Amino acid sequence: MADKINRITNTIPRSSKINKTSEVNLNSISSIKNIQKTSAASRVSSVQRSTISISAADQAKMFQMVEEEASKMFEGQNISNQKQETIKNSVKRTISASEIDEDE
Amino acid sequence: MKKDNTYIKYQPASEELVQRLVDDHRNWAISIAKSIARSWNLDWQLDGIDGGAFEALIFCARRYDPNIGVPFRAYARKRIHESCTMEAKTSKSWQYNTGNNENDNETLEREVSFKLFNIYPSLREGVSLTTEDGENSANHDYLLRTTVKILLTSANLINMAQEAQELNNPDNALETTNILSMLANLDSVHQNILWFVYWQDYSLRSLAEEWGVDELVVIREHQTLIDYLSKQFQSARGQSSKLKLRPKLRPLGNILNNSKHEFPFKKFKKEK
């Protein structure tokens, strides 16, 4: 059974008038430049720079490393034992004075 | 870094905030003083290091703004550490020429250590030195070992510079001649970095300011240079390749090369 057809209403909006044509603003068009030479893309830095906190547990390890690396560094160099000890001890003192107390 | 909201309710620089910060962090500041005193074989109270710690603690408490979101200890540690080391240096225990050779050696070790902190301020925050080796950047032990190598090389240079006046001593002259001739072959910028930082006690920041260059560039170039020298020292014949200057410093290198300025180590080598 067909549904009752309701009264047809005007659903088409009234059309507005057509605007007048206006001239094109040539000033807004930027000048054409010469085709630029291609250049290499900037290098993406793959250098990672990391740091870690020096803990009390690291200190003992680093003291051992001081002995190992110092022996490699001083090998073949004519540096007195006293001077070698001074350099090693100064580095150990620096490491010790920079560690973070884990209880802080 | 985890944001700290403990002090957010206080007004920056208010008496309430300052008092609260000093009360909360007094023992922590003392622990920094004790750590330095222990490392340098000093007394944290008799040598006035505690005074340096409290002075810096109050200084930082007055300037701390909790709204920035930086935890107070991260903000204040470097300043407190610096104040403690400065206080230690002016103490009576920090003396030379006591007639006791052992004491003089200990003072020399402290001097070198003090200068290492000035050259590498990040150590005051208990942080390792960086490496530009991306492959190993996440390796904990590698970072520790890199830090050790850099510190040893820098300590060697500091010690050499301090004894530079004693080159009339034939033993010292023999020890340093080889190193000086190695330094004389470096690029002009590298020679100047070493000369001003190790012989003239400039900080890397003040050197960068004088050159009108970004501080971070100079810091990284210095670290690359020290890393290169540490390999040179370890290798009997040294590395054959010369260390290249990073691009941002090349204009400075051109200026130094074209000027009539004589490179510091060539001049130094000729005098002796």
Chai-1 contact restraints between the chains, C-beta under 6 A:
chainA,res_idxA,chainB,res_idxB,connection_type,confidence,min_distance_angstrom,max_distance_angstrom,comment,restraint_id
A,S46,B,G134,contact,1.0,0.0,6.0,A-B,restraint_1
A,V47,B,E132,contact,1.0,0.0,6.0,A-B,restraint_2
A,V47,B,G134,contact,1.0,0.0,6.0,A-B,restraint_3
A,Q48,B,G134,contact,1.0,0.0,6.0,A-B,restraint_4
A,Q48,B,S137,contact,1.0,0.0,6.0,A-B,restraint_5
A,R49,B,T130,contact,1.0,0.0,6.0,A-B,restraint_6
A,S50,B,S137,contact,1.0,0.0,6.0,A-B,restraint_7
A,T51,B,V127,contact,1.0,0.0,6.0,A-B,restraint_8
A,T51,B,S128,contact,1.0,0.0,6.0,A-B,restraint_9
A,T51,B,T130,contact,1.0,0.0,6.0,A-B,restraint_10
A,I52,B,S128,contact,1.0,0.0,6.0,A-B,restraint_11
A,I52,B,L143,contact,1.0,0.0,6.0,A-B,restraint_12
A,S53,B,G126,contact,1.0,0.0,6.0,A-B,restraint_13
A,S53,B,V127,contact,1.0,0.0,6.0,A-B,restraint_14
A,I54,B,G126,contact,1.0,0.0,6.0,A-B,restraint_15
A,I54,B,S128,contact,1.0,0.0,6.0,A-B,restraint_16
A,D58,B,L144,contact,1.0,0.0,6.0,A-B,restraint_17
A,M62,B,L144,contact,1.0,0.0,6.0,A-B,restraint_18
A,M62,B,V148,contact,1.0,0.0,6.0,A-B,restraint_19
A,M65,B,R145,contact,1.0,0.0,6.0,A-B,restraint_20
A,M65,B,V148,contact,1.0,0.0,6.0,A-B,restraint_21
A,V66,B,V148,contact,1.0,0.0,6.0,A-B,restraint_22
A,E69,B,V148,contact,1.0,0.0,6.0,A-B,restraint_23
A,E69,B,K149,contact,1.0,0.0,6.0,A-B,restraint_24
A,E69,B,L152,contact,1.0,0.0,6.0,A-B,restraint_25
A,A70,B,L152,contact,1.0,0.0,6.0,A-B,restraint_26
A,K72,B,Q234,contact,1.0,0.0,6.0,A-B,restraint_27
A,M73,B,L152,contact,1.0,0.0,6.0,A-B,restraint_28
A,M73,B,F233,contact,1.0,0.0,6.0,A-B,restraint_29
A,M73,B,Q234,contact,1.0,0.0,6.0,A-B,restraint_30
A,G76,B,A236,contact,1.0,0.0,6.0,A-B,restraint_31
A,N78,B,L174,contact,1.0,0.0,6.0,A-B,restraint_32
A,N78,B,E175,contact,1.0,0.0,6.0,A-B,restraint_33
A,I79,B,E175,contact,1.0,0.0,6.0,A-B,restraint_34
A,T86,B,L108,contact,1.0,0.0,6.0,A-B,restraint_35
A,T86,B,E109,contact,1.0,0.0,6.0,A-B,restraint_36
A,I87,B,A155,contact,1.0,0.0,6.0,A-B,restraint_37
A,I87,B,N156,contact,1.0,0.0,6.0,A-B,restraint_38
A,I87,B,N159,contact,1.0,0.0,6.0,A-B,restraint_39
A,N89,B,E109,contact,1.0,0.0,6.0,A-B,restraint_40
A,S90,B,E109,contact,1.0,0.0,6.0,A-B,restraint_41
A,S90,B,V112,contact,1.0,0.0,6.0,A-B,restraint_42
A,S90,B,S113,contact,1.0,0.0,6.0,A-B,restraint_43
A,S90,B,A155,contact,1.0,0.0,6.0,A-B,restraint_44
A,V91,B,L151,contact,1.0,0.0,6.0,A-B,restraint_45
A,V91,B,L152,contact,1.0,0.0,6.0,A-B,restraint_46
A,V91,B,A155,contact,1.0,0.0,6.0,A-B,restraint_47
A,R93,B,S39,contact,1.0,0.0,6.0,A-B,restraint_48
A,R93,B,W40,contact,1.0,0.0,6.0,A-B,restraint_49
A,R93,B,E109,contact,1.0,0.0,6.0,A-B,restraint_50
A,R93,B,S113,contact,1.0,0.0,6.0,A-B,restraint_51
A,T94,B,S113,contact,1.0,0.0,6.0,A-B,restraint_52
A,T94,B,L116,contact,1.0,0.0,6.0,A-B,restraint_53
A,S96,B,S39,contact,1.0,0.0,6.0,A-B,restraint_54
A,A97,B,S35,contact,1.0,0.0,6.0,A-B,restraint_55
A,A97,B,I36,contact,1.0,0.0,6.0,A-B,restraint_56
A,A97,B,S39,contact,1.0,0.0,6.0,A-B,restraint_57
A,S98,B,L123,contact,1.0,0.0,6.0,A-B,restraint_58
A,S98,B,G126,contact,1.0,0.0,6.0,A-B,restraint_59
A,E99,B,G126,contact,1.0,0.0,6.0,A-B,restraint_60
A,I100,B,G126,contact,1.0,0.0,6.0,A-B,restraint_61
A,D101,B,S31,contact,1.0,0.0,6.0,A-B,restraint_62
A,E104,B,W28,contact,1.0,0.0,6.0,A-B,restraint_63
